[in-house]
Amino acid sequence: MRDKPLILITNDDGVHAEGIKELTACLRELGDLAVFAPDGPRSGMSSAITSLIPVTCTLLKEEPGLRIYSCTGTPVDCVKLAVNDVLDRKPDLVVSGINHGGNMAICVHYSGTMGAAIEGCISGIPSIGISLTDYTEGAGFGECCRFGRKLARRLLKEGLPKGTYLNLNVPNIPHVKEMKVCRQAAGRFINEYMRSENALGDPVYWLTGSFDEVKPIHPENDTLALDNGYASLVPCRIDVTDYDFMQKLHSMIQDE
Amino acid sequence: MRDKPLILITNDDGVHAEGIKELTACLRELGDLAVFAPDGPRSGMSSAITSLIPVTCTLLKEEPGLRIYSCTGTPVDCVKLAVNDVLDRKPDLVVSGINHGGNMAICVHYSGTMGAAIEGCISGIPSIGISLTDYTEGAGFGECCRFGRKLARRLLKEGLPKGTYLNLNVPNIPHVKEMKVCRQAAGRFINEYMRSENALGDPVYWLTGSFDEVKPIHPENDTLALDNGYASLVPCRIDVTDYDFMQKLHSMIQDE
């Protein structure tokens, strides 16, 4: 068994979500699988960690080549706890997803799916986050699985540079053209709240909004590739230092 | 009043934390202040957003040039709600902190303080996160305030490039040398869990750990500057695309 690669699978929609089940099924042939995922939805958890209360995990299922754990923490907690304490060896690959909903453009910052991929990368393991740009019930994960399996196979052979992880988004159309290497689209969400009232008549705010992309749209943007029927693949880095601005910033703080 | 700049102040330790009070006091002279912060501790919340339940806010205090709001959401929710709905004009600057505890190196990914700064930046506002590398009771925020005020004044005049935000960390020593422009130190946390038991005798895991820095340590690392008695200032970017790896990745996925 130890000759087979070990793949850690997690997500932010919870261990019972359809997307992680499909992902698990489609990666089964590539190695031993450890599914270690939140016990319920943790969408939008980014790289949040749990420190003020303890986390726990439960082994839900064990069969040859597959263990499934449920964890009370965030997606990042799942990766940390699995890698640090629960798994008996270091995973060769972390795959997070398949997320119900896209994580293109700046969503990499908010996404729990991507938080888990970032954590896998920080732990020194080649890591991918996979998302389907459709969160409706009954969305089809087939094309996601096709690209996800291809990428996973590749990464198990070749790895990734230290500090680099991948963000794969797949449009929900019957025949996705191919994977296209892209850059993260720039922009922001606007009109982000729906104002409503609670039962006492006090104002409450529900998060909503639409993405307002910076114009002109760059031809390598992930959003554009998705619109054109491709799966977008953005290589991302853990080091967020803005090296280009360091010298200028040095001058700015010296002048005063 | 509208001639004065508007500074949005938030944090992840909550609106009643000492660090945000000190920050508010020290920025008072620079403009009108809107403090809009979580109603309690939200450490380690990264860029988490609240979408499954609504968020609410409460005006705690209003006096000329200062409004203080408490919010049920995360640090990012605070920035979003303040900028989208509650404030009557767009802030000229977002300052997040002063965090009780350092956010150097890869902590930029986990920190709620930095999550708020990232959100300010995404919203198109010059944004800084400020942290004191000491979370003990009675830690002194004086040097943080000195550097924070200097930076805030500078940014109100000159702004920042689009998509760039600042991560300022200050060591808790009486006389910090100066601000040094740094890069984010590479590394990971190790030995991250203390295993314990709950009242039923079941295992529970408490997050802990120590930072294991990649060796050799780069002379521009933020961790090194702090160790040497400087305040570290890392310019960071919203766009996490690994541009250097795009071409290679393109080849990797074509070959198969």
Interface residues (C-beta under 8 A of the other chain):
Chain A: P41 S43 G44 M45 S46 S47 A48 I49 T50 S51 L52 P54 V55 T56 C57 V76 D77 K80 L81 N84 D85 I106 V108 H109 Y110 G112 G115 I118 I122 S123 G124 K150 L151 R153 R154 E158 P161 K162 G163 T164 L166 M179 V181 R183 Q184 A186 R188 F189 I190 N191 E192 Y193 R195 S196 N198 D202 P203 V204 Y205 W206 L207 E220 L233 V234 P235 C236 R237 I238 D239 V240 T241 D242 Y243 F245 M246 L249 H250 M252 I253 E256
Chain B: P41 S43 G44 M45 S46 S47 A48 I49 T50 S51 L52 P54 V55 T56 C57 V76 D77 K80 L81 N84 D85 I106 V108 H109 Y110 G112 G115 I118 I122 S123 G124 K150 L151 R153 R154 E158 P161 K162 G163 T164 L166 M179 V181 R183 Q184 A186 R188 F189 I190 N191 E192 Y193 R195 S196 N198 D202 P203 V204 Y205 W206 L207 E220 L233 V234 P235 C236 R237 I238 D239 V240 T241 D242 Y243 F245 M246 Q247 L249 H250 M252 I253 E256
